[in-house]
Amino acid sequence: MTEFLELETQDAVRMPWNVLPGSKSEAAQCVIPVSAIYTPLKPFPNTPTLPYAPLRCRNCRSVLNPFSIVDFSSTKIWICCFCLQRNHFPPSYQSISETNMPAELFPQYTTIEYESPSEKASMTNPVFLFVIDTCVIEEEIGYLKSSLLQVVGTLPENCLIGLITFGTYVHVHELGFGQIPKVYVFKGSKEVSKDQVLEQMGFFANKLKPTTGVIAGVRDGLSQESISRFLLPASECEFTLNLILEELQRDPWPVPADHRAARCTGTALSVASHLLGICVPGSGARIMAFLGGPSTEGPGAIVSKILSEPIRSHKDLDKDSAPLYHKAVKFYEGISKQLVHQGHVLDVFACALEQVGLAEIKVASEKTGGLVVLAESFGHSVFKDSLKQVFQSGGNDLGLSSNGIFEVNCSKDMKVQGVIGPCASLEKKGPLCSEVVVGQGNTTAWKMCGLDKTSTFCLIFEVAKKESPDAIAQSANSQFYFQFLTYYQHPSGQMRFRVTTLSRRWVAGPGSVQDLIAGFDQEAAAVVMARQVSFKMETEAFAELLKSPREDAEAIIRERFPVPRLVICDQYGSQARFMLAKLNPSATYNSDAPPIPGGDIIFTDDVSFEVFLDHLQRLAVH
């Protein structure tokens, strides 16, 4: 176990199989798949950041690493360990030698980062767009204002800030107009398009709108002045933002006693994603939504405004009897795809005693790597302390990074089945893609809009190597290689490129079992299986799994005579009590048996199953 921890300390990787089964047939016999748990941005204080671009193979695009074969003679070439392609070093590497190697060839730097001068020049400021629900009581508004006012004072001066409030209508605040409050209003009951946002918010009031092409950012037709009306550096808009927050009040539209508040959460998030897509596409931006209840108005609504109609429950979702659920999920899937395309993140801070619709919204937050915080109130310490930590700097910060792209390279005898984690497929298909898909599969590249120093991904692989006599003979010295490439925007605003390269040995043949056991990491295997089970429960809703025992029981009943009685019971139901009392009365009035962990005690005079077995054994012996 110590060896596995050392590998994690060096590369932030744990693998259940550190010695791999060497053929497809042997891998198929393993219950735990060949997989890896990887934390891309785990801090490594001793790992250098190289001030130049990485050197990549001209065939497979993998990066020069310590496992590459290097010819230090006058030819100056290196051989890729993945595809065996011979590559020439550029002129800047002409002075390298066995005693003067670049850092990426050092054996201890199997994980390394790059930050080229061109990437420094393209540094962008982080963006935070606050989306605030005003359909809450005055007390909750006060708690939320207090927390936000404290956070505003700690924001980095270079980060850009925007503000949207919503209730019955959506209000986009123009922070760049500080003389008087200026707001653009959208009707909450209707879906808003990107063109409507462009037109209604006057992005082309003083210039002609382009007739063709996609309008996105300064490079594509927008002026910096029009963008600065809604997204301003914290140092320039702090006074205006504080003034708006201090005067923030509850949504003024009256709510009948038998109705819920008209809350247009979906429209507000749609306007927010359009605004960021127009102003700052492709840069690190986060929508931070502060929700105080369920959406009842417009697209994405999860319940009607009539209070007598209850909000959907878990049983309703299991039985597929929630009338608004699928429509809302489809709407938020559209927002999710838009945010992934733009490289932006959705964070959700839901503070309410009732549900806010996270079951529908979560697809947008999960695919973009957003944060989710649930609390009973905006005055609760869980919310207040969590919000502070998001903007905290120093050793205890979250290390929030954004706009990442993650790629995988591996040896030709391995294929990628998929990734389980907060990411979205970029649909980069190729020979490394397995036909079996697990999680986000059928690709070797993924978009990671938001990630931090604890974000962890589960990669599932498939051994594609077919068993042959040569493979068995050479198993003692055969190696598999993996390379994980993470291109991301650092919290400082600079783009960085982290490369992790791994080597693992594969074994095959009759004597390979002991080697496999010696390289088996139980902790990593438990995490991989937990990830797979969690994913299956989400994608396969779980009711089908519960039905299978009943179907098996009915099949057995059809074969029995006399026909047995089938008792189907729910926990704590009357039939459950009957089963515990009659079929297995483990605790009776006359017994001192300790309670079964996680079970219930049903006092009865019936004989327990344990006592029955004892008597049966005595009779059998006599």
Secondary structure, 3 states (H helix, E strand, C coil): CHHHHHHHHHHCEECCECEEECCHHHHHCCCCCCEEEECCCCCCCCCCEECCCCCECCCCCCECCCCCEEECCCCCEEECCCCCCEEECCHHHCCCECCECCHHHCCCCCEEEECCHHHHHCCCCCEEEEEEECCCCHHHHHHHHHHHHHHHCCCCCCCEEEEEEECCEEEEECCCCCCCCCEEEEECCCCCCHHHHHHHCCCCCCCCCCCCCCCCCHHHCCCHHHHHCCCEEHHHHHHHHHHHHHCCCCCCCCCCCCECCCCCHHHHHHHHHHHHHHHCCCCCEEEEEEECCCCCCCCCCCCCCECCCCCCCHHHHHCCCCCCHHHHHHHHHHHHHHHHHHCEEEEEEEECCCCCCHHHHHHHHHHCCCCEEEECCCCCHHHHHHHHHHCCCCCCCCCCEEEEEEEEEECCCEEEEEEECCCEECCCCCCCECCCCCCECCCCEEEEEEECCCCCEEEEEEECCCCCHHHHHCHHHCEEEEEEEEEEECCCCCEEEEEEEEEEEEECCHHHHHHHHHCECHHHHHHHHHHHHHHHHHHCCCHHHHHHHHHHHHHHHCCCCCCCCCCCCCCCCHHHHHHHHHHCCCCCCCCCCCCCCCCCCCCCCCCCHHHHHHHHHHHHHC
